[in-house]
Amino acid sequence: MNTISKVFLVLLLTLWTNQILAQNLIISTCDGTLYKDLCKKTLQSDPESRAATSVEVLAKVALKHATSTATQKHNQVKKLLKSSTKPIKVDLTDCNEVYEDALEQLDDSSTTLITKSYESISTYLSVAMGDADTCDQSFEEVAPGKSPISTQGTTLSQLCSIVLSILPNNWNELSELNLPY
C-alpha cells in the first residue's frame, strides 16, 4: 500500500468515525427533548450538525432552523396581509408584529449564545415561543381549523423548545469540567 493510499485510508476512517460520533451526539441530545423526531430530523438534515462535536453546535443549528422557520412564517403573514380583508387583517397585523418580535428574540438568542448566558437565552426563546403561539391562537379563536397560516408557528415553538432542551443549565459548570458542550 503506497503512502497516498494510507493517508486516504486514515482520512476516510477519521471522517467515518467523526460522523458516527456526531450521529450518536444528535441521537442522545434529541432523546432529551420533548420533540425527539423533529429534533433528529432537523439536526440530521443539516451538514453542520452532522459534523458536530458538541451540543453547543447542535444548539446553534437548531436555533438557526428556528430563525429560518420564523422568517418563513413572517414572510407568509406579510404576503397574506397585503391581500386580506378586514376581519382577518386585524389578526394578520397582530401576527406581523408578533413575528417581528419573535425574530428579534431569536436574533438576541443567537448573539447571546456566544456569551453562553443560558438564562438570557432561555428568556428570549420563551418569548419567541409565546409569540408564535399567540399568533396561532388568535386565528383559532376567530375560525377554528381555518387558519390562513400554516403550522409553522407550532414548528417554531417546538424548535425553540428543542434549543431550550439542548442548552445546558449552566455553561460555566461544563466549561470547568472540560466537557464538550
CORWO-V753713 format. One record per residue. OMEGA is omega in whole degrees, 0 to 359 (none if undefined). NEAR is the number of other ideal C-beta (glycine too) atoms within 12 Angstrom. D_FIRST is the distance of its C-alpha to the first C-alpha in Angstrom with 2 decimals. Layout:
OMEGA_NEAR_D_FIRST ; OMEGA_NEAR_D_FIRST
This chain:
182_9_0.00 ; 185_8_3.78 ; 181_9_6.74 ; 179_10_8.28 ; 179_11_6.20 ; 179_12_6.66 ; 179_13_10.15 ; 180_14_10.84 ; 179_15_10.19 ; 179_15_12.40 ; 179_14_14.84 ; 178_14_15.14 ; 179_14_15.84 ; 179_15_18.27 ; 180_16_20.08 ; 179_14_20.36 ; 179_16_21.74 ; 179_18_24.12 ; 178_21_25.40 ; 179_16_26.14 ; 179_20_27.94 ; 179_30_29.87 ; 178_23_30.84 ; 178_22_32.09 ; 178_33_33.98 ; 182_38_35.62 ; 182_24_36.68 ; 178_21_38.04 ; 182_35_39.79 ; 178_34_41.34 ; 179_19_42.53 ; 181_22_44.86 ; 177_31_46.56 ; 185_20_49.51 ; 186_29_47.75 ; 183_23_44.46 ; 178_17_43.69 ; 179_29_44.52 ; 181_39_42.52 ; 180_27_39.36 ; 182_22_39.86 ; 184_37_40.48 ; 180_42_37.65 ; 180_29_35.02 ; 185_18_36.00 ; 182_24_35.43 ; 181_14_32.02 ; 180_24_33.19 ; 177_36_33.85 ; 176_26_30.66 ; 185_24_28.93 ; 175_33_31.75 ; 180_22_31.37 ; 177_28_35.12 ; 177_35_38.30 ; 178_30_39.70 ; 179_27_37.29 ; 177_43_38.35 ; 179_44_41.98 ; 180_31_41.53 ; 179_37_39.99 ; 178_49_42.79 ; 176_42_45.34 ; 180_29_43.94 ; 176_36_44.42 ; 179_46_47.91 ; 178_33_48.82 ; 179_24_47.58 ; 178_36_49.65 ; 179_41_52.69 ; 178_23_52.37 ; 181_26_52.25 ; 180_40_55.25 ; 178_34_57.16 ; 178_22_56.58 ; 179_27_57.77 ; 180_40_60.90 ; 179_22_61.66 ; 179_18_61.38 ; 181_26_63.67 ; 181_24_66.06 ; 185_14_66.78 ; 185_12_68.08 ; 176_22_69.52 ; 189_13_73.14 ; 186_10_75.23 ; 182_16_74.65 ; 183_23_70.84 ; 179_19_70.77 ; 180_18_71.94 ; 179_31_69.09 ; 177_32_66.54 ; 177_22_67.93 ; 180_25_67.51 ; 178_40_63.96 ; 179_29_63.14 ; 181_22_64.30 ; 180_34_62.54 ; 173_39_59.18 ; 178_24_59.66 ; 180_25_60.11 ; 179_42_57.10 ; 176_32_54.89 ; 180_22_56.36 ; 180_34_55.64 ; 176_40_52.01 ; 177_24_51.62 ; 178_26_53.16 ; 180_40_50.76 ; 180_29_47.74 ; 183_19_49.19 ; 179_26_50.11 ; 179_35_46.72 ; 181_16_45.51 ; 178_15_48.14 ; 177_27_47.41 ; 187_19_51.13 ; 183_28_50.92 ; 179_20_54.69 ; 179_22_55.08 ; 180_37_52.21 ; 179_30_53.75 ; 181_20_57.07 ; 182_34_55.71 ; 178_41_53.76 ; 178_25_56.78 ; 179_29_58.98 ; 177_43_56.55 ; 179_36_56.52 ; 178_24_60.30 ; 181_36_60.50 ; 180_42_58.53 ; 180_26_60.60 ; 180_25_63.84 ; 181_42_63.18 ; 182_35_62.25 ; 180_22_65.25 ; 178_29_67.69 ; 178_32_66.96 ; 179_20_67.15 ; 182_17_70.64 ; 183_23_71.83 ; 182_14_70.28 ; 178_11_68.43 ; 183_11_65.42 ; 179_13_66.07 ; 177_27_64.25 ; 183_27_63.38 ; 181_38_60.29 ; 183_21_57.15 ; 182_21_55.73 ; 177_29_53.59 ; 177_37_55.96 ; 179_25_55.04 ; 178_31_51.34 ; 179_47_51.93 ; 181_34_53.71 ; 178_34_50.95 ; 176_42_48.23 ; 177_45_50.35 ; 179_33_50.71 ; 179_41_46.94 ; 179_48_46.53 ; 180_33_49.29 ; 182_27_47.60 ; 184_45_44.24 ; 176_38_45.75 ; 180_30_46.19 ; 182_16_49.79 ; 181_17_49.24 ; 183_28_46.37 ; 178_16_47.46 ; 180_14_47.13 ; 179_19_43.49 ; 181_16_42.84 ; 180_11_44.40 ; 182_12_42.25 ; 177_9_39.02 ; 178_16_38.15 ; 181_19_36.19 ; none_29_39.13
